[in-house]
Amino acid sequence: MKSIQLFEPWFFIAFGVFQLHRIWGLIDEQAYIDFWLNTVGQNSMVYYFIIGILEILCIMGIITFFRNIRRNYRWRMLYFAGAALILADLSAISAGSVMGRFLLSAMFGVNYICRRSLLMLLLAAGTFSFILGTDLLVRILRQYRTKAESQQCSQISFR
């Protein structure tokens, strides 16, 4: 039987919230670029903390995917895409400021239309992820409520 693990909605919600910061890049592009170039230069621990949590959730999702290989939901394949994106971010920043600056400069050095398109694509992915996570949370809450109700019904005795 297919079941949704407790951590799964939280992965998609957290990933979605993290990607939604790209709105800032669409509103104030120069401040966004300066922030990320500064983050690479300073190796911000807050960034590593957020990325670390997301990566742990990705690893848990990939393990869940392989444990349920014959009875998976299709959305579980998204763990691989999330892990690849997070590893790319993490390696760009942790590989040293030279490599991180190179990758960010390459991303921010593209022309205006390409950069905006990339930000909008990542923003759309974040929005989709957040909506999926919220839907999974509602499903898991229903699943546990139904389970609790069925246990209550089985405990009723007729005397």
VMD Tcl script that builds the backbone (N, CA, C; Angstrom):
set m [mol new atoms 477]
animate dup $m
set s [atomselect $m all]
$s set {name element resname resid chain x y z} {
  {N N MET 1 A 0.834 -1.182 0.000}
  {CA C MET 1 A 0.000 0.000 0.000}
  {C C MET 1 A 0.881 1.248 0.000}
  {N N LYS 2 A 0.487 2.238 -0.752}
  {CA C LYS 2 A 1.220 3.494 -0.795}
  {C C LYS 2 A 0.911 4.305 0.455}
  {N N SER 3 A 1.947 4.919 0.999}
  {CA C SER 3 A 1.723 5.824 2.123}
  {C C SER 3 A 2.693 7.000 2.002}
  {N N ILE 4 A 2.303 8.096 2.586}
  {CA C ILE 4 A 3.116 9.311 2.574}
  {C C ILE 4 A 3.832 9.384 3.910}
  {N N GLN 5 A 5.148 9.538 3.864}
  {CA C GLN 5 A 5.940 9.644 5.083}
  {C C GLN 5 A 5.745 11.029 5.712}
  {N N LEU 6 A 5.941 11.115 7.017}
  {CA C LEU 6 A 5.709 12.379 7.729}
  {C C LEU 6 A 6.592 13.526 7.234}
  {N N PHE 7 A 7.816 13.244 6.813}
  {CA C PHE 7 A 8.726 14.310 6.403}
  {C C PHE 7 A 8.440 14.827 5.001}
  {N N GLU 8 A 7.741 14.062 4.178}
  {CA C GLU 8 A 7.606 14.395 2.765}
  {C C GLU 8 A 6.909 15.732 2.498}
  {N N PRO 9 A 5.796 16.040 3.161}
  {CA C PRO 9 A 5.208 17.358 2.900}
  {C C PRO 9 A 6.155 18.493 3.283}
  {N N TRP 10 A 6.909 18.281 4.361}
  {CA C TRP 10 A 7.800 19.341 4.851}
  {C C TRP 10 A 8.962 19.588 3.913}
  {N N PHE 11 A 9.419 18.551 3.203}
  {CA C PHE 11 A 10.464 18.766 2.209}
  {C C PHE 11 A 9.967 19.728 1.137}
  {N N PHE 12 A 8.793 19.438 0.583}
  {CA C PHE 12 A 8.283 20.256 -0.513}
  {C C PHE 12 A 7.912 21.667 -0.051}
  {N N ILE 13 A 7.388 21.784 1.160}
  {CA C ILE 13 A 7.070 23.119 1.688}
  {C C ILE 13 A 8.361 23.916 1.897}
  {N N ALA 14 A 9.365 23.297 2.535}
  {CA C ALA 14 A 10.637 23.992 2.790}
  {C C ALA 14 A 11.339 24.354 1.486}
  {N N PHE 15 A 11.348 23.427 0.532}
  {CA C PHE 15 A 11.983 23.697 -0.752}
  {C C PHE 15 A 11.257 24.827 -1.473}
  {N N GLY 16 A 9.936 24.810 -1.402}
  {CA C GLY 16 A 9.150 25.862 -2.046}
  {C C GLY 16 A 9.403 27.218 -1.431}
  {N N VAL 17 A 9.416 27.278 -0.098}
  {CA C VAL 17 A 9.677 28.559 0.582}
  {C C VAL 17 A 11.070 29.063 0.223}
  {N N PHE 18 A 12.056 28.147 0.200}
  {CA C PHE 18 A 13.415 28.557 -0.157}
  {C C PHE 18 A 13.469 29.123 -1.573}
  {N N GLN 19 A 12.801 28.496 -2.507}
  {CA C GLN 19 A 12.830 28.977 -3.893}
  {C C GLN 19 A 12.035 30.271 -4.078}
  {N N LEU 20 A 11.072 30.519 -3.210}
  {CA C LEU 20 A 10.250 31.727 -3.350}
  {C C LEU 20 A 11.037 33.012 -3.062}
  {N N HIS 21 A 12.255 32.879 -2.507}
  {CA C HIS 21 A 13.066 34.080 -2.305}
  {C C HIS 21 A 13.461 34.707 -3.649}
  {N N ARG 22 A 13.283 33.984 -4.717}
  {CA C ARG 22 A 13.636 34.493 -6.056}
  {C C ARG 22 A 12.760 35.682 -6.469}
  {N N ILE 23 A 11.630 35.861 -5.791}
  {CA C ILE 23 A 10.794 37.042 -6.061}
  {C C ILE 23 A 11.636 38.301 -5.874}
  {N N TRP 24 A 12.476 38.264 -4.851}
  {CA C TRP 24 A 13.364 39.401 -4.580}
  {C C TRP 24 A 14.248 39.686 -5.795}
  {N N GLY 25 A 14.742 38.626 -6.451}
  {CA C GLY 25 A 15.577 38.802 -7.636}
  {C C GLY 25 A 14.833 39.445 -8.791}
  {N N LEU 26 A 13.531 39.229 -8.850}
  {CA C LEU 26 A 12.739 39.855 -9.908}
  {C C LEU 26 A 12.404 41.306 -9.582}
  {N N ILE 27 A 12.277 41.613 -8.287}
  {CA C ILE 27 A 11.905 42.964 -7.870}
  {C C ILE 27 A 13.113 43.893 -7.832}
  {N N ASP 28 A 14.180 43.467 -7.141}
  {CA C ASP 28 A 15.380 44.302 -6.992}
  {C C ASP 28 A 16.602 43.473 -7.373}
  {N N GLU 29 A 16.851 43.406 -8.648}
  {CA C GLU 29 A 17.859 42.517 -9.184}
  {C C GLU 29 A 19.267 42.822 -8.674}
  {N N GLN 30 A 19.643 44.073 -8.598}
  {CA C GLN 30 A 21.005 44.412 -8.186}
  {C C GLN 30 A 21.257 44.050 -6.722}
  {N N ALA 31 A 20.293 44.317 -5.851}
  {CA C ALA 31 A 20.446 43.953 -4.436}
  {C C ALA 31 A 20.525 42.436 -4.282}
  {N N TYR 32 A 19.751 41.715 -5.072}
  {CA C TYR 32 A 19.757 40.253 -5.045}
  {C C TYR 32 A 21.126 39.718 -5.473}
  {N N ILE 33 A 21.654 40.241 -6.559}
  {CA C ILE 33 A 22.971 39.822 -7.047}
  {C C ILE 33 A 24.042 40.148 -6.011}
  {N N ASP 34 A 24.008 41.345 -5.459}
  {CA C ASP 34 A 24.992 41.740 -4.444}
  {C C ASP 34 A 24.917 40.829 -3.219}
  {N N PHE 35 A 23.699 40.510 -2.792}
  {CA C PHE 35 A 23.525 39.632 -1.636}
  {C C PHE 35 A 24.175 38.276 -1.866}
  {N N TRP 36 A 23.900 37.659 -3.026}
  {CA C TRP 36 A 24.441 36.319 -3.268}
  {C C TRP 36 A 25.942 36.341 -3.472}
  {N N LEU 37 A 26.470 37.348 -4.134}
  {CA C LEU 37 A 27.921 37.440 -4.275}
  {C C LEU 37 A 28.575 37.657 -2.917}
  {N N ASN 38 A 27.929 38.418 -2.033}
  {CA C ASN 38 A 28.433 38.626 -0.679}
  {C C ASN 38 A 28.344 37.338 0.141}
  {N N THR 39 A 27.265 36.584 -0.022}
  {CA C THR 39 A 27.095 35.315 0.687}
  {C C THR 39 A 28.202 34.342 0.307}
  {N N VAL 40 A 28.540 34.289 -0.960}
  {CA C VAL 40 A 29.623 33.422 -1.416}
  {C C VAL 40 A 30.940 33.858 -0.783}
  {N N GLY 41 A 31.164 35.140 -0.731}
  {CA C GLY 41 A 32.418 35.650 -0.174}
  {C C GLY 41 A 32.552 35.397 1.316}
  {N N GLN 42 A 31.437 35.393 2.048}
  {CA C GLN 42 A 31.490 35.255 3.504}
  {C C GLN 42 A 31.192 33.843 3.997}
  {N N ASN 43 A 30.818 32.924 3.127}
  {CA C ASN 43 A 30.439 31.561 3.532}
  {C C ASN 43 A 29.455 31.589 4.696}
  {N N SER 44 A 28.310 32.173 4.491}
  {CA C SER 44 A 27.274 32.359 5.507}
  {C C SER 44 A 26.799 31.031 6.105}
  {N N MET 45 A 26.825 30.928 7.446}
  {CA C MET 45 A 26.395 29.719 8.140}
  {C C MET 45 A 24.874 29.526 8.058}
  {N N VAL 46 A 24.126 30.611 7.987}
  {CA C VAL 46 A 22.663 30.497 7.847}
  {C C VAL 46 A 22.333 29.774 6.543}
  {N N TYR 47 A 23.028 30.140 5.489}
  {CA C TYR 47 A 22.806 29.495 4.203}
  {C C TYR 47 A 23.127 28.008 4.290}
  {N N TYR 48 A 24.263 27.659 4.891}
  {CA C TYR 48 A 24.645 26.251 5.033}
  {C C TYR 48 A 23.626 25.492 5.873}
  {N N PHE 49 A 23.078 26.125 6.887}
  {CA C PHE 49 A 22.071 25.491 7.731}
  {C C PHE 49 A 20.822 25.164 6.918}
  {N N ILE 50 A 20.325 26.139 6.168}
  {CA C ILE 50 A 19.118 25.933 5.347}
  {C C ILE 50 A 19.362 24.853 4.296}
  {N N ILE 51 A 20.479 24.955 3.594}
  {CA C ILE 51 A 20.796 23.983 2.553}
  {C C ILE 51 A 21.014 22.597 3.163}
  {N N GLY 52 A 21.641 22.552 4.344}
  {CA C GLY 52 A 21.865 21.271 5.017}
  {C C GLY 52 A 20.565 20.563 5.350}
  {N N ILE 53 A 19.596 21.310 5.876}
  {CA C ILE 53 A 18.286 20.731 6.187}
  {C C ILE 53 A 17.617 20.217 4.913}
  {N N LEU 54 A 17.649 21.027 3.859}
  {CA C LEU 54 A 17.032 20.596 2.593}
  {C C LEU 54 A 17.732 19.358 2.036}
  {N N GLU 55 A 19.054 19.292 2.164}
  {CA C GLU 55 A 19.779 18.136 1.641}
  {C C GLU 55 A 19.459 16.869 2.440}
  {N N ILE 56 A 19.343 16.996 3.767}
  {CA C ILE 56 A 18.952 15.843 4.586}
  {C C ILE 56 A 17.567 15.352 4.178}
  {N N LEU 57 A 16.639 16.287 3.951}
  {CA C LEU 57 A 15.300 15.904 3.502}
  {C C LEU 57 A 15.347 15.228 2.132}
  {N N CYS 58 A 16.231 15.703 1.244}
  {CA C CYS 58 A 16.387 15.076 -0.076}
  {C C CYS 58 A 16.890 13.647 0.068}
  {N N ILE 59 A 17.881 13.456 0.919}
  {CA C ILE 59 A 18.435 12.114 1.120}
  {C C ILE 59 A 17.362 11.183 1.685}
  {N N MET 60 A 16.588 11.677 2.651}
  {CA C MET 60 A 15.492 10.873 3.199}
  {C C MET 60 A 14.484 10.529 2.103}
  {N N GLY 61 A 14.207 11.483 1.218}
  {CA C GLY 61 A 13.277 11.243 0.114}
  {C C GLY 61 A 13.802 10.220 -0.868}
  {N N ILE 62 A 15.093 10.271 -1.164}
  {CA C ILE 62 A 15.686 9.306 -2.091}
  {C C ILE 62 A 15.660 7.909 -1.467}
  {N N ILE 63 A 15.955 7.810 -0.173}
  {CA C ILE 63 A 15.870 6.516 0.517}
  {C C ILE 63 A 14.433 5.989 0.463}
  {N N THR 64 A 13.468 6.862 0.721}
  {CA C THR 64 A 12.053 6.470 0.654}
  {C C THR 64 A 11.690 6.010 -0.758}
  {N N PHE 65 A 12.202 6.715 -1.759}
  {CA C PHE 65 A 11.950 6.334 -3.144}
  {C C PHE 65 A 12.412 4.900 -3.402}
  {N N PHE 66 A 13.641 4.571 -2.995}
  {CA C PHE 66 A 14.173 3.237 -3.256}
  {C C PHE 66 A 13.518 2.165 -2.388}
  {N N ARG 67 A 13.093 2.508 -1.190}
  {CA C ARG 67 A 12.392 1.532 -0.347}
  {C C ARG 67 A 11.022 1.170 -0.922}
  {N N ASN 68 A 10.440 2.078 -1.661}
  {CA C ASN 68 A 9.101 1.868 -2.232}
  {C C ASN 68 A 9.166 1.750 -3.746}
  {N N ILE 69 A 10.216 1.185 -4.257}
  {CA C ILE 69 A 10.479 1.190 -5.698}
  {C C ILE 69 A 9.323 0.608 -6.515}
  {N N ARG 70 A 8.593 -0.340 -6.012}
  {CA C ARG 70 A 7.503 -0.962 -6.761}
  {C C ARG 70 A 6.159 -0.270 -6.559}
  {N N ARG 71 A 6.063 0.600 -5.567}
  {CA C ARG 71 A 4.780 1.245 -5.277}
  {C C ARG 71 A 4.982 2.727 -4.935}
  {N N ASN 72 A 5.652 3.425 -5.814}
  {CA C ASN 72 A 5.966 4.833 -5.597}
  {C C ASN 72 A 4.917 5.761 -6.177}
  {N N TYR 73 A 4.831 6.912 -5.567}
  {CA C TYR 73 A 4.121 8.023 -6.187}
  {C C TYR 73 A 5.066 8.636 -7.212}
  {N N ARG 74 A 4.533 9.160 -8.268}
  {CA C ARG 74 A 5.386 9.762 -9.303}
  {C C ARG 74 A 6.122 10.991 -8.794}
  {N N TRP 75 A 5.509 11.742 -7.876}
  {CA C TRP 75 A 6.150 12.956 -7.388}
  {C C TRP 75 A 7.420 12.678 -6.600}
  {N N ARG 76 A 7.650 11.445 -6.169}
  {CA C ARG 76 A 8.873 11.126 -5.422}
  {C C ARG 76 A 10.119 11.235 -6.295}
  {N N MET 77 A 9.956 11.213 -7.592}
  {CA C MET 77 A 11.114 11.396 -8.470}
  {C C MET 77 A 11.669 12.812 -8.351}
  {N N LEU 78 A 10.865 13.744 -7.844}
  {CA C LEU 78 A 11.317 15.118 -7.670}
  {C C LEU 78 A 12.436 15.246 -6.639}
  {N N TYR 79 A 12.582 14.248 -5.761}
  {CA C TYR 79 A 13.685 14.288 -4.791}
  {C C TYR 79 A 15.033 14.323 -5.493}
  {N N PHE 80 A 15.136 13.627 -6.621}
  {CA C PHE 80 A 16.400 13.610 -7.354}
  {C C PHE 80 A 16.711 14.992 -7.940}
  {N N ALA 81 A 15.696 15.654 -8.479}
  {CA C ALA 81 A 15.892 16.997 -9.027}
  {C C ALA 81 A 16.241 17.975 -7.908}
  {N N GLY 82 A 15.535 17.867 -6.779}
  {CA C GLY 82 A 15.825 18.742 -5.645}
  {C C GLY 82 A 17.226 18.532 -5.124}
  {N N ALA 83 A 17.632 17.278 -5.010}
  {CA C ALA 83 A 18.979 16.983 -4.518}
  {C C ALA 83 A 20.039 17.520 -5.475}
  {N N ALA 84 A 19.809 17.377 -6.775}
  {CA C ALA 84 A 20.774 17.886 -7.753}
  {C C ALA 84 A 20.892 19.409 -7.672}
  {N N LEU 85 A 19.766 20.091 -7.547}
  {CA C LEU 85 A 19.781 21.553 -7.453}
  {C C LEU 85 A 20.471 22.015 -6.171}
  {N N ILE 86 A 20.163 21.363 -5.066}
  {CA C ILE 86 A 20.765 21.748 -3.781}
  {C C ILE 86 A 22.255 21.437 -3.782}
  {N N LEU 87 A 22.652 20.286 -4.322}
  {CA C LEU 87 A 24.076 19.965 -4.384}
  {C C LEU 87 A 24.827 20.944 -5.279}
  {N N ALA 88 A 24.195 21.376 -6.349}
  {CA C ALA 88 A 24.834 22.368 -7.224}
  {C C ALA 88 A 25.029 23.682 -6.470}
  {N N ASP 89 A 24.001 24.127 -5.750}
  {CA C ASP 89 A 24.118 25.344 -4.944}
  {C C ASP 89 A 25.202 25.203 -3.890}
  {N N LEU 90 A 25.139 24.108 -3.164}
  {CA C LEU 90 A 26.069 23.888 -2.062}
  {C C LEU 90 A 27.506 23.775 -2.553}
  {N N SER 91 A 27.715 23.042 -3.623}
  {CA C SER 91 A 29.079 22.892 -4.132}
  {C C SER 91 A 29.601 24.199 -4.701}
  {N N ALA 92 A 28.726 24.995 -5.292}
  {CA C ALA 92 A 29.169 26.283 -5.835}
  {C C ALA 92 A 29.669 27.204 -4.724}
  {N N ILE 93 A 29.002 27.173 -3.604}
  {CA C ILE 93 A 29.383 28.076 -2.524}
  {C C ILE 93 A 30.493 27.487 -1.667}
  {N N SER 94 A 30.440 26.174 -1.386}
  {CA C SER 94 A 31.435 25.591 -0.491}
  {C C SER 94 A 32.751 25.264 -1.189}
  {N N ALA 95 A 32.769 25.233 -2.497}
  {CA C ALA 95 A 33.994 24.919 -3.227}
  {C C ALA 95 A 35.005 26.052 -3.144}
  {N N GLY 96 A 34.640 27.101 -2.514}
  {CA C GLY 96 A 35.541 28.245 -2.391}
  {C C GLY 96 A 34.972 29.424 -3.124}
  {N N SER 97 A 35.365 30.581 -2.690}
  {CA C SER 97 A 34.773 31.782 -3.265}
  {C C SER 97 A 35.121 31.957 -4.738}
  {N N VAL 98 A 36.256 31.400 -5.180}
  {CA C VAL 98 A 36.619 31.538 -6.595}
  {C C VAL 98 A 35.617 30.779 -7.469}
  {N N MET 99 A 35.369 29.516 -7.109}
  {CA C MET 99 A 34.422 28.713 -7.894}
  {C C MET 99 A 33.007 29.251 -7.734}
  {N N GLY 100 A 32.628 29.565 -6.509}
  {CA C GLY 100 A 31.292 30.096 -6.261}
  {C C GLY 100 A 31.060 31.398 -6.999}
  {N N ARG 101 A 32.046 32.283 -6.950}
  {CA C ARG 101 A 31.916 33.555 -7.679}
  {C C ARG 101 A 31.837 33.326 -9.183}
  {N N PHE 102 A 32.604 32.348 -9.672}
  {CA C PHE 102 A 32.562 32.046 -11.102}
  {C C PHE 102 A 31.166 31.585 -11.517}
  {N N LEU 103 A 30.595 30.643 -10.761}
  {CA C LEU 103 A 29.274 30.130 -11.108}
  {C C LEU 103 A 28.193 31.199 -10.984}
  {N N LEU 104 A 28.259 31.970 -9.898}
  {CA C LEU 104 A 27.264 33.034 -9.742}
  {C C LEU 104 A 27.453 34.127 -10.778}
  {N N SER 105 A 28.699 34.449 -11.077}
  {CA C SER 105 A 28.948 35.461 -12.112}
  {C C SER 105 A 28.440 34.978 -13.458}
  {N N ALA 106 A 28.607 33.683 -13.718}
  {CA C ALA 106 A 28.097 33.131 -14.979}
  {C C ALA 106 A 26.576 33.235 -15.014}
  {N N MET 107 A 25.939 32.925 -13.871}
  {CA C MET 107 A 24.473 33.012 -13.831}
  {C C MET 107 A 24.014 34.454 -13.952}
  {N N PHE 108 A 24.658 35.342 -13.195}
  {CA C PHE 108 A 24.233 36.734 -13.204}
  {C C PHE 108 A 24.820 37.514 -14.371}
  {N N GLY 109 A 25.795 36.913 -15.071}
  {CA C GLY 109 A 26.401 37.598 -16.199}
  {C C GLY 109 A 25.641 37.397 -17.503}
  {N N VAL 110 A 24.674 36.500 -17.506}
  {CA C VAL 110 A 23.903 36.288 -18.731}
  {C C VAL 110 A 23.022 37.505 -18.979}
  {N N ASN 111 A 22.508 37.595 -20.168}
  {CA C ASN 111 A 21.712 38.774 -20.479}
  {C C ASN 111 A 20.439 38.826 -19.644}
  {N N TYR 112 A 19.855 39.970 -19.603}
  {CA C TYR 112 A 18.720 40.282 -18.744}
  {C C TYR 112 A 17.564 39.305 -18.932}
  {N N ILE 113 A 17.228 38.989 -20.178}
  {CA C ILE 113 A 16.087 38.124 -20.459}
  {C C ILE 113 A 16.361 36.710 -19.965}
  {N N CYS 114 A 17.560 36.190 -20.190}
  {CA C CYS 114 A 17.894 34.834 -19.728}
  {C C CYS 114 A 17.877 34.757 -18.207}
  {N N ARG 115 A 18.440 35.753 -17.545}
  {CA C ARG 115 A 18.483 35.766 -16.084}
  {C C ARG 115 A 17.075 35.814 -15.505}
  {N N ARG 116 A 16.241 36.680 -16.045}
  {CA C ARG 116 A 14.854 36.789 -15.565}
  {C C ARG 116 A 14.095 35.489 -15.832}
  {N N SER 117 A 14.342 34.887 -16.978}
  {CA C SER 117 A 13.680 33.614 -17.302}
  {C C SER 117 A 14.099 32.527 -16.320}
  {N N LEU 118 A 15.392 32.476 -15.983}
  {CA C LEU 118 A 15.882 31.495 -15.026}
  {C C LEU 118 A 15.257 31.724 -13.645}
  {N N LEU 119 A 15.194 32.975 -13.212}
  {CA C LEU 119 A 14.575 33.280 -11.921}
  {C C LEU 119 A 13.093 32.908 -11.920}
  {N N MET 120 A 12.405 33.192 -13.021}
  {CA C MET 120 A 10.979 32.851 -13.095}
  {C C MET 120 A 10.774 31.338 -13.123}
  {N N LEU 121 A 11.664 30.605 -13.781}
  {CA C LEU 121 A 11.576 29.145 -13.808}
  {C C LEU 121 A 11.769 28.578 -12.403}
  {N N LEU 122 A 12.773 29.063 -11.679}
  {CA C LEU 122 A 13.013 28.588 -10.310}
  {C C LEU 122 A 11.880 29.015 -9.373}
  {N N LEU 123 A 11.326 30.184 -9.609}
  {CA C LEU 123 A 10.187 30.651 -8.816}
  {C C LEU 123 A 8.957 29.767 -9.075}
  {N N ALA 124 A 8.742 29.401 -10.325}
  {CA C ALA 124 A 7.626 28.500 -10.664}
  {C C ALA 124 A 7.839 27.131 -10.025}
  {N N ALA 125 A 9.073 26.641 -10.038}
  {CA C ALA 125 A 9.372 25.356 -9.394}
  {C C ALA 125 A 9.110 25.438 -7.894}
  {N N GLY 126 A 9.477 26.555 -7.280}
  {CA C GLY 126 A 9.227 26.749 -5.858}
  {C C GLY 126 A 7.748 26.817 -5.537}
  {N N THR 127 A 7.006 27.504 -6.366}
  {CA C THR 127 A 5.559 27.612 -6.167}
  {C C THR 127 A 4.906 26.236 -6.294}
  {N N PHE 128 A 5.285 25.489 -7.333}
  {CA C PHE 128 A 4.771 24.131 -7.519}
  {C C PHE 128 A 5.111 23.260 -6.317}
  {N N SER 129 A 6.351 23.355 -5.855}
  {CA C SER 129 A 6.798 22.557 -4.716}
  {C C SER 129 A 6.005 22.893 -3.457}
  {N N PHE 130 A 5.780 24.179 -3.219}
  {CA C PHE 130 A 5.018 24.601 -2.040}
  {C C PHE 130 A 3.579 24.090 -2.100}
  {N N ILE 131 A 2.958 24.190 -3.256}
  {CA C ILE 131 A 1.584 23.709 -3.426}
  {C C ILE 131 A 1.523 22.190 -3.241}
  {N N LEU 132 A 2.483 21.462 -3.818}
  {CA C LEU 132 A 2.539 20.014 -3.649}
  {C C LEU 132 A 2.715 19.648 -2.180}
  {N N GLY 133 A 3.608 20.349 -1.482}
  {CA C GLY 133 A 3.823 20.081 -0.061}
  {C C GLY 133 A 2.579 20.320 0.765}
  {N N THR 134 A 1.873 21.388 0.463}
  {CA C THR 134 A 0.631 21.688 1.176}
  {C C THR 134 A -0.414 20.607 0.905}
  {N N ASP 135 A -0.520 20.184 -0.338}
  {CA C ASP 135 A -1.458 19.107 -0.692}
  {C C ASP 135 A -1.095 17.813 0.034}
  {N N LEU 136 A 0.185 17.468 0.084}
  {CA C LEU 136 A 0.616 16.257 0.780}
  {C C LEU 136 A 0.337 16.347 2.275}
  {N N LEU 137 A 0.514 17.538 2.843}
  {CA C LEU 137 A 0.228 17.728 4.270}
  {C C LEU 137 A -1.253 17.496 4.562}
  {N N VAL 138 A -2.114 18.019 3.698}
  {CA C VAL 138 A -3.558 17.801 3.864}
  {C C VAL 138 A -3.876 16.307 3.747}
  {N N ARG 139 A -3.255 15.634 2.779}
  {CA C ARG 139 A -3.492 14.199 2.607}
  {C C ARG 139 A -3.032 13.399 3.829}
  {N N ILE 140 A -1.864 13.736 4.348}
  {CA C ILE 140 A -1.335 12.977 5.487}
  {C C ILE 140 A -2.164 13.234 6.736}
  {N N LEU 141 A -2.659 14.457 6.900}
  {CA C LEU 141 A -3.533 14.746 8.042}
  {C C LEU 141 A -4.834 13.960 7.928}
  {N N ARG 142 A -5.389 13.862 6.719}
  {CA C ARG 142 A -6.602 13.050 6.502}
  {C C ARG 142 A -6.318 11.578 6.788}
  {N N GLN 143 A -5.161 11.108 6.341}
  {CA C GLN 143 A -4.770 9.716 6.533}
  {C C GLN 143 A -4.705 9.382 8.033}
  {N N TYR 144 A -4.098 10.260 8.824}
  {CA C TYR 144 A -3.995 10.009 10.261}
  {C C TYR 144 A -5.335 10.188 10.975}
  {N N ARG 145 A -6.149 11.129 10.510}
  {CA C ARG 145 A -7.471 11.318 11.107}
  {C C ARG 145 A -8.349 10.090 10.849}
  {N N THR 146 A -8.311 9.575 9.637}
  {CA C THR 146 A -9.082 8.388 9.297}
  {C C THR 146 A -8.610 7.187 10.121}
  {N N LYS 147 A -7.307 7.071 10.285}
  {CA C LYS 147 A -6.753 5.975 11.076}
  {C C LYS 147 A -7.196 6.082 12.537}
  {N N ALA 148 A -7.170 7.299 13.092}
  {CA C ALA 148 A -7.592 7.516 14.481}
  {C C ALA 148 A -9.079 7.221 14.645}
  {N N GLU 149 A -9.901 7.636 13.675}
  {CA C GLU 149 A -11.339 7.379 13.750}
  {C C GLU 149 A -11.638 5.899 13.677}
  {N N SER 150 A -10.922 5.174 12.842}
  {CA C SER 150 A -11.167 3.733 12.726}
  {C C SER 150 A -10.738 3.005 13.999}
  {N N GLN 151 A -9.697 3.499 14.666}
  {CA C GLN 151 A -9.289 2.894 15.932}
  {C C GLN 151 A -10.321 3.165 17.017}
  {N N GLN 152 A -10.913 4.360 17.009}
  {CA C GLN 152 A -11.963 4.680 17.986}
  {C C GLN 152 A -13.174 3.777 17.778}
  {N N CYS 153 A -13.533 3.579 16.526}
  {CA C CYS 153 A -14.703 2.744 16.228}
  {C C CYS 153 A -14.461 1.303 16.653}
  {N N SER 154 A -13.249 0.798 16.509}
  {CA C SER 154 A -12.965 -0.574 16.880}
  {C C SER 154 A -12.905 -0.766 18.392}
  {N N GLN 155 A -12.734 0.333 19.146}
  {CA C GLN 155 A -12.681 0.230 20.603}
  {C C GLN 155 A -14.072 0.304 21.242}
  {N N ILE 156 A -15.070 0.657 20.480}
  {CA C ILE 156 A -16.432 0.716 21.011}
  {C C ILE 156 A -16.942 -0.718 21.170}
  {N N SER 157 A -17.418 -1.012 22.358}
  {CA C SER 157 A -17.939 -2.358 22.585}
  {C C SER 157 A -19.437 -2.282 22.853}
  {N N PHE 158 A -20.122 -3.308 22.451}
  {CA C PHE 158 A -21.565 -3.356 22.656}
  {C C PHE 158 A -21.833 -4.303 23.835}
  {N N ARG 159 A -22.273 -3.737 24.956}
  {CA C ARG 159 A -22.547 -4.559 26.145}
  {C C ARG 159 A -23.985 -4.494 26.482}
}
mol reanalyze $m
mol bondsrecalc $m
mol representation Tube
mol addrep $m
